Amino acid sequence: DSNQNSVDNKINIITTILPLTEFISEIGGDKVTVEAVIPPGYEPHSYELTPQQLTQITRVDLYVKAGHVEFEKANMDKIEEQNKDMRIIDGSAGVASRSIEKHDAKNKSGSIHKLEDKAHSDGDDPHTWLSVTNARIYTQNITNALSKMDPENKEYYEQNRESYVQRLAEVDAYLKNKFNQLKNKKVVVYHPSFGYLLEDYGLKQVPVEIDGKEPTAAQLAELIAEAKEEGVKTIFVQKQFSTKNAETIAAEIDGSVVQIDPLAANFIANLRNIGDNVGESQ
């Protein structure tokens, strides 16, 4: 395999989550190798680094952070310890962060919503990569980093980004078209991962999970009432979380549970897939 022989001339890159591997490989082309720390099916709130991964980090040239995910808060110090020569960039630098949804309680006391949200305790939504707007920023940050590390291929990286940005523009138009047709602007999701994406098109996510926890029976009843009132027919879940409560709601509203994934590796194809699923949910 010719790849193996030339691996040493390539820039070895590790990133936290799978969607960023598409950004990096599209821009880096044949000049980079890239892997994500968090494998498919795991989620960044709870993933534990393996000893093999720590060894692998000793051979890495560049680490691209997702920016705000729990895994990085817990592990970046350990990762930096492994390899002092590795360059580290925050892929999300320059992204305008939004606040995570708190469920709008119908009850007046509001006391149930004072629970501390462990996963998102700073109140910022950590799912910054998941939108076309933000993907443009990530790809610019990655292009800048690669151009600095490998100046003689600066033009190559910039051209690769240009063609990727074109593809992002196409998927953006596709999503606008899909979402504009929706009468109901509320999208019920199990875990609030889709806020940046939905907000770009004037949609609002309503999370089933409240402050990173399963809803209580009373909260579940409230969600069911709200879904019925709004005519919501689909509850979106992601494979990294249990779907039990989503199924309960779906049964009550005579609706269905549909899986969409904020962590899929093929970013543009995944945005189309989310567009199709949300677009056809009414």
ZIURZI-V640429 format. One record per backbone hydrogen bond with DSSP energy under -0.5 kcal/mol. NH is the residue of the N-H (numbers start at 0). CO is the residue of the C=O. E is the energy in kcal/mol with one decimal. If there is no record, write none. Layout:
NH	CO	E
NH	CO	E
This chain:
3	0	-0.8
4	0	-1.0
5	1	-1.7
6	2	-0.7
6	3	-0.7
8	5	-1.6
9	5	-0.7
9	6	-0.9
10	30	-2.7
11	9	-0.7
12	10	-0.6
12	32	-2.8
13	61	-2.4
14	34	-2.5
15	63	-1.2
19	16	-0.9
20	17	-1.9
21	17	-0.8
21	18	-0.8
22	18	-1.0
23	19	-2.5
24	20	-2.7
25	21	-2.4
26	22	-1.8
27	23	-3.2
28	24	-1.8
30	27	-2.3
31	28	-1.0
32	10	-2.2
34	12	-1.5
36	14	-2.4
37	15	-2.3
38	36	-0.7
41	38	-1.7
45	42	-1.7
46	42	-1.0
53	49	-1.9
54	50	-2.0
55	51	-2.4
56	52	-2.0
57	53	-0.6
57	54	-1.0
58	55	-2.0
59	56	-1.6
60	11	-2.4
61	11	-1.9
62	86	-2.9
63	13	-2.4
63	61	-0.5
64	62	-0.7
64	88	-3.2
70	43	-1.3
71	68	-0.8
72	68	-1.5
73	69	-2.3
74	70	-2.0
75	71	-2.4
78	74	-2.4
79	75	-2.9
80	76	-2.1
81	77	-1.3
82	78	-0.8
82	79	-0.8
85	82	-0.9
86	60	-2.7
88	62	-2.6
90	64	-2.1
90	88	-0.8
92	89	-2.0
94	91	-2.7
96	94	-0.7
99	122	-2.3
104	102	-0.9
112	109	-1.7
113	110	-1.8
114	111	-0.7
117	115	-1.0
120	117	-0.9
122	119	-2.3
124	97	-3.2
125	123	-0.6
127	125	-1.5
129	126	-1.4
130	128	-2.0
134	130	-2.3
135	131	-1.8
136	132	-0.9
137	133	-2.7
138	134	-2.6
139	135	-1.5
140	136	-2.4
141	137	-2.4
142	138	-2.3
143	139	-2.6
144	140	-2.0
145	141	-2.6
146	142	-2.5
147	143	-1.8
148	144	-2.1
149	145	-2.2
150	147	-0.5
152	149	-2.2
153	150	-1.7
156	152	-2.2
157	153	-2.4
158	154	-2.7
159	155	-2.3
160	156	-2.3
161	157	-2.4
162	158	-2.2
163	159	-1.9
164	160	-3.1
165	161	-1.8
166	162	-1.6
167	163	-2.1
168	164	-2.2
169	165	-1.8
170	166	-2.1
171	167	-2.2
172	168	-2.1
173	169	-2.1
174	170	-2.5
175	171	-2.6
176	172	-2.2
177	173	-2.2
178	174	-3.3
179	175	-2.4
180	176	-0.7
180	177	-0.6
181	178	-1.5
184	182	-0.6
186	203	-3.1
187	185	-0.5
187	233	-0.6
188	186	-0.6
188	205	-2.1
189	235	-2.8
192	190	-2.6
196	129	-0.5
197	193	-2.8
198	194	-2.5
199	195	-1.3
200	196	-0.5
200	197	-1.4
201	198	-1.8
202	197	-2.6
203	184	-3.1
205	186	-2.9
206	204	-0.6
207	188	-2.3
208	189	-2.8
209	212	-2.5
210	208	-0.6
212	209	-1.5
219	215	-2.6
220	216	-2.3
221	217	-2.0
222	218	-2.4
223	219	-2.4
224	220	-2.4
225	221	-2.5
226	222	-2.9
227	223	-2.4
228	224	-2.5
229	225	-2.4
230	226	-0.7
230	227	-0.8
231	226	-2.6
234	255	-2.7
235	187	-2.9
235	233	-0.5
236	257	-2.6
240	237	-2.1
246	242	-2.5
247	243	-1.9
248	244	-2.4
249	245	-2.7
250	246	-2.4
251	247	-1.9
252	248	-2.1
253	250	-0.7
254	249	-3.3
255	232	-2.5
257	234	-2.3
257	255	-0.5
259	236	-3.0
261	259	-0.5
263	260	-0.8
266	264	-1.5
269	265	-2.4
270	266	-2.2
271	267	-2.0
272	268	-2.1
273	269	-2.8
274	270	-2.7
275	271	-2.8
276	272	-2.6
277	273	-3.0
278	274	-2.7
279	275	-1.8
280	277	-1.5
